């Protein structure tokens, strides 16, 4: 070989980290080129087997020895990788190749070969193996469903949890696009989001319902060089919980109808849609007539059955885009969001729906074998371009519903602005009355004397009066109903009782008033207050009034229900020594059976019977019957509203014990009553 070629070959061998070697079986010596010797860490030239093997790791030396023997005996080419013995780090790897050179001799066949440093490749392979093992360990540790996709969206790796979640094996999934096995409710969503993640090289996260799997699945995709790493998670339980929470938040659990919150949201949306237009929507407030009676007599289970039945019929009476909601109790609301732009036509459309509802609900209900007839009262208000708020619309429909009840129930009434005016006036009156309770000289008691047949004064009735700072004297017929509706009747009644007892205590110190009894009216709300008897006891003790001179006048409405509570309260009052009278007798719920059980000592004939006792034979007969019945039970009778001598004379002839009315004396403030009693006593004595 020419020198130039030999030098080029040597440079190439060094560049490739390759050295030459030869083996002589006769001498059992290796000849090593300079490069080969450098790789093995020995002196170039000739070296015996005994000196070479220690340079190699034990297992590597054995492997090379077997390869040499095999080549000598059978001519098999040598191609083995060996590792140098410990001594330097990192330990070098060498690839040894060789072939038999010439014919075999008695000592064996000579071998020529080459040795190459492959440490870098071996280290790369080992690192790759370590990374692969680490990846395998990492993937095995992932408990979630995990897959990798190539840049075409095809499965490259699928773990066991993914197979379980997707309902397919790796063999079925690998090399297939993910969207062929996961087809969600939102067509194309999965494919679009996969391409988005790959195109923008950004993480994406989304969820969808996959009907074939019957699951809600959340996918989180992370881009990397070869494609996407995707985590899949079954979120069906969370979605079911969210749906349940949403249903509880926005739907009535008994009927499944939208509740107040969802109704308000839909009403807001309907108002926004109507902005700038003529009235195009209607709100119907529906209340079941006498529902409380059914609940009290048949139990809440039966009442719930009726409410579910009403909900079903209401849903069947409206259009698909309408909303039927339950506010609570027996109150339902129907939202009609898209009526005619003409207010008159819109009103007729709403009225047609309301009449359809009335007709459907008047049909009998089968409540576990009990046949029940139900009527409803419906209030309707229209809305559109007007600025009324949701709260105002609900209030308007509610007012109209109460108007329907006042009209006789089982009918429809439309909101009238006059209703709102009356409500505003009532609201103002409530606020003023609340202020009056804390003010001085607005509320006061007037006292109307009561007389026996000989026109001797036997007692007085305390009557509440309100001197309004702007409106002047406000009559009890105006403010008492407002107080009852607002709940102020309880503190108002306690105020009246307290003032009456204080006055009664003062009168005990004056000879001409010491024998007076004082009657105080008590409303049903006040009487049923759990602390009422304790309040009466405290007032009597603090005022010093004699309990025997205090008479509480009760209304017949107390006998309408919960009679056991009424009787218990009355018995406790009688034990205090307080007298009890039944006011306005004959207008309410009294019967002989009730009266026999009540610890009363007096009945008061309502002024309605007294007014016509001279002209209406029926009223005269009723008055006579009341007097006779009361006397048979040992009760005294007082007639209210006696305005003429003839009325008193007739009632006296029928046996009436006491009289009260403008014929004898009007209600007066305490000082005037005292003066009147003093004059009356003096005149009687004369």
C-alpha positions as CSV (number, residue, x, y, z in Angstrom):
1,X,0.0,0.0,0.0
2,X,1.5,3.4,-0.9
3,X,2.5,5.6,2.0
4,X,-0.1,8.2,1.2
5,X,-2.9,5.7,1.3
6,X,-1.6,4.2,4.4
7,X,-1.5,7.6,6.2
8,X,-5.0,8.4,5.1
9,X,-6.2,5.0,6.4
10,X,-4.5,5.6,9.7
11,X,-6.2,9.1,10.1
12,X,-9.6,7.6,9.3
13,X,-9.0,4.8,11.8
14,X,-8.1,7.3,14.5
15,X,-11.1,9.6,13.6
16,X,-13.4,6.6,14.0
17,X,-11.6,5.5,17.2
18,X,-10.7,2.2,15.5
19,X,-7.5,0.2,16.1
20,X,-6.2,-3.0,14.4
21,X,-5.3,-6.2,16.0
22,X,-4.2,-9.7,15.0
23,X,-4.0,-13.0,16.9
24,X,-1.5,-15.8,16.4
25,X,-2.7,-19.0,17.8
26,X,0.7,-20.6,17.7
27,X,2.2,-18.1,20.2
28,X,-1.2,-17.1,21.7
29,X,-0.2,-13.5,21.4
30,X,-2.1,-10.5,20.2
31,X,-0.5,-7.9,18.0
32,X,-2.0,-4.4,18.7
33,X,-1.7,-1.3,16.6
34,X,-1.0,1.9,18.4
35,X,-4.7,3.0,18.3
36,X,-5.8,-0.5,19.5
37,X,-3.3,-0.4,22.3
38,X,-4.4,3.0,23.3
39,X,-8.0,1.9,23.5
40,X,-7.1,-1.1,25.6
41,X,-4.7,0.9,27.8
42,X,-1.6,-1.2,27.0
43,X,1.7,-0.8,25.2
44,X,1.5,-1.2,21.4
45,X,2.9,-4.3,19.8
46,X,2.7,-7.9,21.0
47,X,0.9,-8.9,24.1
48,X,0.0,-12.3,25.5
49,X,-3.5,-13.5,26.3
50,X,-2.7,-13.6,30.0
51,X,-1.8,-9.9,29.9
52,X,-4.8,-8.8,27.9
53,X,-7.6,-10.5,29.7
54,X,-7.1,-8.6,33.0
55,X,-7.7,-5.4,31.0
56,X,-11.3,-6.6,30.4
57,X,-14.2,-7.0,32.8
58,X,-14.4,-10.7,33.7
59,X,-17.6,-11.4,31.9
60,X,-16.3,-9.5,28.8
61,X,-13.0,-11.4,28.8
62,X,-15.0,-14.7,28.9
63,X,-17.2,-13.6,26.0
64,X,-14.2,-12.5,23.8
65,X,-12.4,-15.8,24.6
66,X,-15.4,-17.8,23.5
67,X,-15.7,-15.7,20.3
68,X,-11.9,-16.3,19.5
69,X,-12.3,-20.1,20.0
70,X,-15.4,-20.2,17.9
71,X,-13.6,-18.3,15.1
72,X,-10.5,-20.6,15.3
73,X,-12.5,-23.8,15.3
74,X,-15.3,-23.0,12.9
75,X,-14.4,-19.8,11.2
76,X,-17.3,-17.8,12.8
77,X,-16.8,-14.1,12.5
78,X,-16.1,-12.2,15.7
79,X,-18.4,-9.3,16.7
80,X,-18.7,-8.7,20.4
81,X,-18.9,-5.7,22.7
82,X,-16.7,-5.8,25.8
83,X,-16.2,-3.5,28.7
84,X,-12.8,-2.7,30.2
85,X,-12.1,-3.7,33.7
86,X,-12.8,-1.3,36.5
87,X,-10.3,1.4,37.0
88,X,-11.6,4.5,35.2
89,X,-14.9,6.1,35.1
90,X,-16.9,6.0,33.0
91,X,-15.8,2.5,32.0
92,X,-15.1,2.2,28.3
93,X,-16.9,-0.1,26.0
94,X,-15.2,-1.6,22.9
95,X,-16.5,-3.3,19.9
96,X,-14.3,-6.2,18.8
97,X,-14.7,-7.6,15.3
98,X,-12.5,-10.2,13.5
99,X,-12.3,-12.9,10.9
100,X,-10.1,-15.9,10.3
101,X,-7.1,-15.1,8.2
102,X,-5.9,-18.0,6.0
103,X,-6.1,-21.8,6.4
104,X,-6.2,-23.5,9.7
105,X,-2.9,-24.9,11.1
106,X,-2.2,-27.4,13.8
107,X,-2.2,-24.6,16.3
108,X,-5.3,-23.0,14.9
109,X,-6.3,-20.2,12.5
110,X,-4.8,-16.8,12.6
111,X,-7.3,-14.0,13.1
112,X,-7.2,-10.4,12.1
113,X,-9.6,-7.7,13.3
114,X,-10.4,-4.3,14.5
115,X,-11.4,-2.7,17.8
116,X,-13.6,0.4,18.1
117,X,-14.5,2.6,21.0
118,X,-18.3,2.5,21.3
119,X,-18.6,4.0,24.8
120,X,-20.6,7.0,23.5
121,X,-23.1,4.8,21.8
122,X,-23.4,2.4,24.7
123,X,-23.9,5.3,27.1
124,X,-26.6,6.7,24.8
125,X,-28.3,3.3,24.7
126,X,-28.1,3.0,28.4
127,X,-29.5,6.5,28.9
128,X,-32.3,5.7,26.4
129,X,-33.0,2.5,28.3
130,X,-33.0,4.4,31.6
131,X,-35.4,7.0,30.2
132,X,-37.6,4.2,28.8
133,X,-37.7,2.5,32.1
134,X,-38.4,5.8,33.9
135,X,-41.2,6.5,31.4
136,X,-42.6,3.0,31.9
137,X,-42.5,3.5,35.6
138,X,-44.1,6.9,35.3
139,X,-46.8,5.7,33.0
140,X,-47.5,2.8,35.3
141,X,-47.8,5.2,38.2
142,X,-50.5,7.2,36.5
143,X,-53.8,6.0,38.0
144,X,-55.9,8.2,35.6
145,X,-56.7,7.2,32.1
146,X,-53.8,8.4,30.0
147,X,-53.1,8.2,26.3
148,X,-50.6,9.8,23.9
149,X,-51.6,10.9,20.4
150,X,-49.5,11.6,17.4
151,X,-49.9,14.8,15.5
152,X,-52.6,13.3,13.4
153,X,-54.6,12.6,16.6
154,X,-54.0,8.9,16.5
155,X,-53.5,6.8,19.6
156,X,-49.8,6.0,20.2
157,X,-50.0,4.7,23.8
158,X,-53.0,3.7,25.9
159,X,-52.8,2.6,29.5
160,X,-55.1,0.1,31.2
161,X,-57.3,2.7,32.8
162,X,-57.9,4.2,29.4
163,X,-58.9,0.9,28.0
164,X,-61.4,0.5,30.8
165,X,-62.8,4.0,30.4
166,X,-63.0,3.8,26.6
167,X,-64.3,0.2,26.6
168,X,-61.7,-0.9,24.0
169,X,-58.4,-2.7,24.1
170,X,-55.0,-1.2,23.0
171,X,-55.1,-3.4,19.9
172,X,-58.4,-1.7,18.8
173,X,-57.3,1.8,19.7
174,X,-53.7,2.1,18.5
175,X,-53.1,4.0,15.3
176,X,-56.8,5.0,15.3
177,X,-57.9,8.7,15.6
178,X,-59.3,9.5,19.0
179,X,-62.5,11.0,17.7
180,X,-63.5,7.8,16.0
181,X,-63.8,6.2,19.5
182,X,-65.1,9.2,21.3
183,X,-68.0,10.9,19.7
184,X,-69.6,13.5,22.1
185,X,-72.9,15.3,22.3
186,X,-71.2,18.3,20.7
187,X,-70.2,17.2,17.2
188,X,-66.6,18.0,16.2
189,X,-65.7,19.4,19.6
190,X,-63.0,16.8,20.3
191,X,-61.4,17.0,16.9
192,X,-61.4,20.8,17.0
193,X,-59.8,21.0,20.4
194,X,-57.1,18.4,19.5
195,X,-56.2,20.4,16.4
196,X,-56.2,23.6,18.5
197,X,-53.8,22.2,21.0
198,X,-51.4,21.0,18.3
199,X,-51.7,24.2,16.2
200,X,-51.2,26.7,19.1
201,X,-48.9,24.4,21.1
202,X,-51.0,25.1,24.2
203,X,-52.8,23.0,26.8
204,X,-56.5,22.6,26.3
205,X,-59.1,21.3,28.7
206,X,-62.7,20.5,28.0
207,X,-65.5,18.1,28.8
208,X,-68.4,16.6,27.0
209,X,-71.0,13.8,27.3
210,X,-70.2,10.7,25.3
211,X,-73.3,8.7,24.7
212,X,-71.6,5.5,23.6
213,X,-69.7,5.3,26.9
214,X,-72.6,6.7,28.8
215,X,-70.2,9.1,30.6
216,X,-69.2,12.7,31.0
217,X,-65.5,12.7,30.2
218,X,-63.0,15.5,30.9
219,X,-59.9,15.7,28.6
220,X,-56.7,17.6,29.4
221,X,-54.3,17.6,26.5
222,X,-50.6,18.7,26.7
223,X,-48.6,19.2,23.6
224,X,-45.1,17.7,23.2
225,X,-42.8,17.1,20.2
226,X,-44.4,14.0,18.9
227,X,-48.0,15.0,19.6
228,X,-50.3,15.2,22.7
229,X,-50.3,13.7,26.1
230,X,-53.9,13.4,27.1
231,X,-55.5,12.7,30.5
232,X,-59.0,11.4,30.5
233,X,-61.3,11.5,33.6
234,X,-64.8,10.2,34.2
235,X,-66.6,13.2,35.7
236,X,-70.1,11.8,35.5
237,X,-70.5,11.8,39.3
238,X,-69.4,15.5,39.5
239,X,-71.7,16.4,36.7
240,X,-74.6,14.6,38.4
241,X,-73.9,16.4,41.6
242,X,-73.7,19.7,39.8
243,X,-77.0,18.9,38.1
244,X,-78.5,18.0,41.5
245,X,-77.2,21.2,43.1
246,X,-78.6,23.2,40.2
247,X,-81.9,21.5,40.4
248,X,-82.1,22.2,44.2
249,X,-81.1,25.8,43.7
250,X,-83.5,26.5,40.9
251,X,-86.4,24.0,41.1
252,X,-89.0,23.1,43.7
253,X,-88.2,19.7,45.1
254,X,-91.9,18.8,45.6
255,X,-93.3,19.6,42.1
256,X,-90.2,19.8,40.0
257,X,-91.3,23.3,38.8
258,X,-88.9,26.3,38.7
259,X,-88.7,28.0,42.0
260,X,-88.7,31.8,42.8
261,X,-85.0,32.2,41.9
262,X,-85.4,30.7,38.4
263,X,-88.7,32.5,37.9
264,X,-87.1,35.9,38.7
265,X,-84.2,35.2,36.3
266,X,-86.6,34.3,33.5
267,X,-88.9,37.2,34.3
268,X,-85.8,39.5,34.1
269,X,-85.0,38.0,30.7
270,X,-88.6,38.5,29.5
271,X,-88.6,42.1,30.6
272,X,-85.3,42.8,28.8
273,X,-86.7,41.2,25.6
274,X,-89.8,43.5,25.9
275,X,-87.7,46.7,26.5
276,X,-88.9,49.5,24.2
277,X,-92.0,47.7,23.1
278,X,-95.7,47.7,24.1
279,X,-96.9,45.1,26.6
280,X,-95.9,41.7,25.3
281,X,-95.9,39.6,28.4
282,X,-98.1,38.6,31.3
283,X,-97.6,37.3,34.9
284,X,-100.2,35.2,36.5
285,X,-100.3,34.7,40.2
286,X,-102.3,31.5,41.1
287,X,-103.5,30.7,44.7
288,X,-105.5,27.6,45.6
289,X,-108.7,28.4,47.5
290,X,-109.0,26.8,51.0
291,X,-105.8,24.7,50.6
292,X,-105.2,25.0,54.4
293,X,-108.4,23.2,55.1
294,X,-107.3,20.2,53.0
295,X,-103.9,20.2,54.7
296,X,-105.4,20.4,58.2
297,X,-108.2,17.8,57.6
298,X,-106.4,15.3,55.3
299,X,-102.8,15.9,56.3
300,X,-99.7,17.3,54.5
301,X,-99.3,14.1,52.4
302,X,-102.6,14.7,50.8
303,X,-101.8,18.4,50.4
304,X,-98.6,17.5,48.6
305,X,-100.5,15.2,46.2
306,X,-102.7,18.1,45.3
307,X,-99.8,20.4,44.7
308,X,-98.1,17.9,42.4
309,X,-101.4,17.4,40.5
310,X,-101.9,21.1,40.2
311,X,-98.3,21.5,38.9
312,X,-98.9,18.8,36.2
313,X,-102.1,20.4,35.0
314,X,-100.6,23.9,34.9
315,X,-97.7,22.5,32.8
316,X,-100.3,21.1,30.4
317,X,-102.2,24.4,30.2
318,X,-99.4,26.6,28.8
319,X,-97.2,26.8,25.8
320,X,-93.7,25.3,25.5
321,X,-92.0,28.7,26.0
322,X,-94.0,29.7,29.1
323,X,-92.8,29.2,32.6
324,X,-94.8,27.6,35.4
325,X,-93.2,28.1,38.8
326,X,-94.1,27.4,42.5
327,X,-93.3,30.1,44.9
328,X,-94.1,28.1,48.0
329,X,-97.1,26.8,49.8
330,X,-100.1,26.8,47.5
331,X,-98.8,29.7,45.4
332,X,-98.0,29.2,41.7
333,X,-96.9,31.7,39.0
334,X,-97.2,31.4,35.3
335,X,-95.0,33.6,33.1
336,X,-96.3,34.3,29.5
337,X,-93.4,36.0,27.8
338,X,-94.5,36.4,24.3
339,X,-98.0,37.9,23.8
340,X,-99.3,40.3,21.3
341,X,-97.8,43.8,21.2
342,X,-101.3,45.3,21.4
343,X,-102.2,45.6,25.2
344,X,-105.8,44.8,24.6
345,X,-105.0,41.6,22.6
346,X,-102.3,40.7,25.1
347,X,-104.9,41.0,27.9
348,X,-107.3,38.8,26.0
349,X,-104.6,36.2,25.4
350,X,-103.6,36.1,29.1
351,X,-107.3,35.9,30.1
352,X,-107.8,32.9,27.7
353,X,-104.8,31.1,29.4
354,X,-106.2,32.0,32.9
355,X,-109.6,30.7,32.0
356,X,-108.1,27.5,30.6
357,X,-106.2,27.1,33.9
358,X,-109.4,27.6,35.9
359,X,-111.2,25.0,33.8
360,X,-108.4,22.5,34.2
361,X,-108.0,23.0,37.9
362,X,-111.7,22.8,38.7
363,X,-111.8,19.2,37.5
364,X,-111.7,16.8,40.5
365,X,-108.4,15.4,41.7
366,X,-108.0,11.8,42.9
367,X,-105.8,12.0,46.0
368,X,-105.1,8.4,47.0
369,X,-108.8,7.6,46.6
370,X,-110.1,10.9,48.0
371,X,-112.0,12.9,45.4
372,X,-111.1,16.5,45.9
373,X,-112.5,19.6,44.1
374,X,-110.2,22.6,43.9
375,X,-110.9,26.2,42.9
376,X,-108.3,28.9,42.3
377,X,-108.0,32.6,42.4
378,X,-105.8,34.1,39.6
379,X,-104.3,37.6,39.4
380,X,-102.8,38.9,36.2
381,X,-100.6,41.8,35.4
382,X,-99.1,42.8,32.0
383,X,-95.6,44.0,31.4
384,X,-93.5,45.3,28.6
385,X,-92.0,48.8,28.1
386,X,-93.0,50.0,31.5
387,X,-90.3,50.4,34.1
388,X,-91.8,48.1,36.7
389,X,-89.2,45.9,38.5
390,X,-89.6,42.2,38.9
391,X,-90.6,42.7,42.6
392,X,-93.3,45.2,41.5
393,X,-94.7,42.8,38.9
394,X,-94.9,40.0,41.4
395,X,-96.6,42.4,43.9
396,X,-99.1,43.6,41.2
397,X,-100.0,40.0,40.3
398,X,-100.4,39.2,44.0
399,X,-102.7,42.2,44.5
400,X,-104.8,41.1,41.6
401,X,-105.0,37.6,43.0
402,X,-106.3,39.0,46.3
403,X,-108.8,41.0,44.3
404,X,-110.0,37.8,42.7
405,X,-110.5,36.3,46.1
406,X,-112.5,39.3,47.2
407,X,-114.6,38.8,44.0
408,X,-115.7,35.4,45.3
409,X,-112.8,33.2,44.4
410,X,-112.5,30.8,41.4
411,X,-112.1,33.8,39.1
412,X,-109.6,36.0,37.3
413,X,-108.7,39.6,38.1
414,X,-106.3,42.0,36.3
415,X,-104.1,44.4,38.1
416,X,-105.5,47.9,38.5
417,X,-103.3,50.8,39.5
418,X,-105.9,51.7,42.1
419,X,-104.9,48.5,43.9
420,X,-101.3,49.7,44.0
421,X,-102.4,53.1,45.3
422,X,-104.4,51.3,48.1
423,X,-101.4,49.2,48.9
424,X,-99.1,52.2,49.0
425,X,-101.5,53.9,51.3
426,X,-101.6,50.8,53.5
427,X,-97.8,50.6,53.6
428,X,-97.6,54.2,54.6
429,X,-100.2,53.7,57.3
430,X,-98.2,50.7,58.7
431,X,-95.0,52.7,58.9
432,X,-96.9,55.6,60.6
433,X,-98.6,53.2,63.0
434,X,-95.2,51.6,63.9
435,X,-93.9,55.1,64.6
436,X,-97.0,55.9,66.7
437,X,-96.3,52.9,69.0
438,X,-93.0,54.6,70.0
439,X,-94.3,58.1,70.1
440,X,-96.2,60.0,72.8
441,X,-99.7,61.4,72.5
442,X,-100.6,59.7,69.2
443,X,-102.3,56.7,70.6
444,X,-104.9,57.0,73.3
445,X,-107.7,55.1,74.9
446,X,-111.3,56.3,74.9
447,X,-113.8,54.6,77.2
448,X,-117.5,53.9,76.5
449,X,-119.7,53.3,79.5
450,X,-121.9,50.2,79.8
451,X,-125.2,50.3,81.6
452,X,-127.6,47.8,83.2
453,X,-131.4,47.9,82.7
454,X,-131.8,50.6,85.3
455,X,-129.1,52.6,83.4
456,X,-126.6,52.3,86.1
457,X,-123.0,52.4,84.9
458,X,-121.5,48.9,85.4
459,X,-118.2,49.3,83.5
460,X,-116.5,50.7,80.5
461,X,-115.0,49.4,77.2
462,X,-111.6,50.6,76.3
463,X,-111.5,51.7,72.6
464,X,-108.3,52.6,70.8
465,X,-107.9,56.0,69.1
466,X,-105.1,57.3,66.9
467,X,-104.4,61.0,66.6
468,X,-102.2,61.2,63.5
469,X,-99.9,64.2,63.5
470,X,-100.8,65.0,59.8
471,X,-104.1,63.2,59.1
472,X,-105.8,64.0,62.4
473,X,-108.0,61.4,64.0
474,X,-107.8,58.0,62.2
475,X,-110.7,55.7,63.0
476,X,-110.2,52.1,64.2
477,X,-112.0,50.7,61.2
478,X,-109.2,52.1,59.1
479,X,-106.1,51.2,61.1
480,X,-107.1,48.0,63.0
481,X,-107.3,45.9,59.8
482,X,-103.9,47.2,58.7
483,X,-102.5,46.4,62.1
484,X,-103.8,42.8,61.8
485,X,-102.4,42.3,58.3
486,X,-99.0,43.7,59.3
487,X,-98.7,41.9,62.6
488,X,-98.7,45.2,64.5
489,X,-101.9,44.2,66.2
490,X,-99.9,42.2,68.8
491,X,-97.8,45.1,70.1
492,X,-100.8,47.5,69.6
493,X,-103.0,45.2,71.7
494,X,-100.4,44.9,74.4
495,X,-100.1,48.7,74.5
496,X,-103.9,49.1,74.9
497,X,-104.0,46.4,77.6
498,X,-101.2,48.1,79.5
499,X,-102.9,51.5,79.4
500,X,-106.3,50.1,80.3
501,X,-104.9,48.4,83.4
502,X,-103.1,51.5,84.5
503,X,-106.3,53.5,84.2
504,X,-108.2,50.7,86.0
505,X,-105.7,50.9,88.9
506,X,-106.1,54.7,89.2
507,X,-109.9,54.4,89.2
508,X,-109.7,52.0,92.2
509,X,-108.6,55.0,94.3
510,X,-111.7,57.1,93.5
511,X,-115.0,56.2,95.2
512,X,-117.3,56.8,92.2
513,X,-115.1,54.7,89.9
514,X,-113.9,52.0,92.3
515,X,-116.5,49.5,91.3
516,X,-116.0,49.9,87.5
517,X,-114.8,47.0,85.4
518,X,-112.8,47.7,82.2
519,X,-113.2,45.6,79.0
520,X,-110.3,45.4,76.6
521,X,-110.6,43.9,73.1
522,X,-108.1,41.1,72.3
523,X,-107.5,40.0,68.6
524,X,-107.1,36.4,67.7
525,X,-103.4,37.0,66.8
526,X,-102.7,38.5,70.2
527,X,-104.6,35.9,72.1
528,X,-102.8,33.0,70.4
529,X,-99.4,34.5,71.0
530,X,-97.5,31.9,73.2
531,X,-96.6,34.6,75.8
532,X,-100.0,36.3,75.9
533,X,-101.1,34.9,79.4
534,X,-97.7,35.8,80.8
535,X,-98.0,39.3,79.4
536,X,-101.4,39.7,81.0
537,X,-100.0,38.5,84.3
538,X,-97.1,40.9,84.1
539,X,-99.3,43.9,83.2
540,X,-101.7,43.2,86.1
541,X,-98.8,42.9,88.5
542,X,-96.9,46.0,87.3
543,X,-100.0,48.2,87.1
544,X,-101.6,47.1,90.4
545,X,-105.0,46.6,88.6
546,X,-107.4,44.2,90.2
547,X,-107.7,41.1,87.9
548,X,-111.4,40.7,88.9
549,X,-112.2,44.1,87.4
550,X,-110.5,43.3,84.1
551,X,-112.6,41.8,81.3
552,X,-111.1,40.6,78.0
553,X,-113.4,40.6,75.0
554,X,-112.5,37.8,72.5
555,X,-113.6,37.4,68.9
556,X,-115.5,34.4,67.6
557,X,-112.7,33.8,65.1
558,X,-110.8,32.1,67.9
559,X,-113.3,29.3,67.7
560,X,-112.7,28.5,64.1
561,X,-109.8,26.2,64.7
562,X,-107.3,25.1,67.3
563,X,-110.0,25.2,70.0
564,X,-107.8,23.2,72.3
565,X,-105.2,26.0,72.4
566,X,-108.0,28.6,72.9
567,X,-109.5,26.6,75.8
568,X,-106.1,26.2,77.5
569,X,-105.4,30.0,77.3
570,X,-108.9,30.8,78.6
571,X,-108.6,28.5,81.6
572,X,-105.2,30.1,82.6
573,X,-106.8,33.6,82.3
574,X,-109.8,32.5,84.5
575,X,-107.3,31.2,87.1
576,X,-105.9,34.7,87.2
577,X,-109.4,36.0,88.0
578,X,-109.8,37.8,84.7
579,X,-113.4,37.8,83.3
580,X,-114.0,36.8,79.6
581,X,-116.5,38.0,77.2
582,X,-117.4,36.8,73.6
583,X,-117.6,39.9,71.4
584,X,-119.8,40.4,68.3
585,X,-121.7,37.2,69.1
586,X,-123.7,35.7,66.2
587,X,-121.5,36.8,63.3
588,X,-118.9,34.0,63.4
589,X,-118.3,30.4,64.4
590,X,-120.1,30.0,67.8
591,X,-122.4,27.1,68.5
592,X,-124.1,25.9,71.6
593,X,-121.6,23.0,71.8
594,X,-118.7,25.5,71.8
595,X,-120.3,27.8,74.3
596,X,-120.8,25.0,76.8
597,X,-117.1,24.4,76.9
598,X,-115.9,28.0,77.1
599,X,-115.2,29.6,80.6
600,X,-117.2,32.8,79.7
601,X,-119.3,35.0,81.8
602,X,-120.7,37.4,79.2
603,X,-121.9,37.5,75.5
604,X,-122.1,40.7,73.5
605,X,-124.8,40.9,70.8
606,X,-123.3,42.3,67.6
607,X,-124.5,45.8,66.6
608,X,-125.6,44.4,63.2
609,X,-128.5,42.6,65.0
610,X,-129.3,45.5,67.3
611,X,-129.5,48.0,64.4
612,X,-132.5,46.2,62.7
613,X,-134.0,44.6,65.8
614,X,-137.1,46.9,65.4
615,X,-137.6,46.4,61.7
616,X,-136.3,42.9,60.9
617,X,-138.2,40.1,62.7
618,X,-135.3,37.8,61.9
619,X,-132.8,40.0,63.8
620,X,-135.3,40.3,66.6
621,X,-135.7,36.6,66.9
622,X,-131.9,36.1,66.8
623,X,-131.4,38.6,69.6
624,X,-134.1,36.9,71.7
625,X,-132.5,33.5,71.0
626,X,-129.0,34.7,72.0
627,X,-130.4,36.2,75.3
628,X,-132.3,33.0,76.1
629,X,-129.3,30.8,75.3
630,X,-126.9,32.9,77.2
631,X,-129.1,32.9,80.3
632,X,-129.5,29.1,80.1
633,X,-125.7,28.9,80.3
634,X,-125.5,31.3,83.2
635,X,-124.0,34.1,81.0
636,X,-124.8,37.9,81.1
637,X,-125.7,39.6,77.8
638,X,-124.7,43.1,76.7
639,X,-126.1,44.7,73.5
640,X,-123.7,46.8,71.5
641,X,-124.7,49.8,69.3
642,X,-127.9,50.8,71.1
643,X,-128.9,54.0,69.4
644,X,-132.6,54.5,70.3
645,X,-134.9,54.3,73.2
646,X,-137.0,51.8,71.4
647,X,-134.1,49.5,70.8
648,X,-133.2,49.5,74.5
649,X,-136.8,49.0,75.5
650,X,-137.3,46.0,73.2
651,X,-134.0,44.4,74.2
652,X,-134.7,45.0,77.9
653,X,-138.1,43.4,77.5
654,X,-136.4,40.3,76.0
655,X,-134.1,40.1,79.1
656,X,-130.9,41.7,77.9
657,X,-128.7,42.5,80.9
658,X,-126.5,45.4,79.7
659,X,-126.4,48.1,77.0
660,X,-123.7,50.1,75.3
661,X,-124.2,52.7,72.6
662,X,-124.5,56.4,71.7
663,X,-128.0,56.5,73.1
664,X,-126.5,56.2,76.6
665,X,-122.9,57.5,76.2
666,X,-120.3,57.9,73.5
667,X,-116.6,56.8,73.9
668,X,-114.7,59.5,75.8
669,X,-111.2,60.2,77.1
670,X,-110.6,59.1,80.7
671,X,-111.0,62.6,82.3
672,X,-114.4,63.1,80.5
673,X,-115.5,59.6,81.5
674,X,-114.7,60.3,85.1
675,X,-116.7,63.6,84.9
676,X,-119.6,61.8,83.2
677,X,-119.6,59.0,85.8
678,X,-119.5,61.6,88.6
679,X,-122.5,63.5,87.2
680,X,-124.4,60.3,86.4
681,X,-123.8,59.0,89.9
682,X,-124.9,62.3,91.5
683,X,-128.0,62.5,89.3
684,X,-128.9,58.9,90.1
685,X,-128.5,59.6,93.8
686,X,-130.8,62.7,93.5
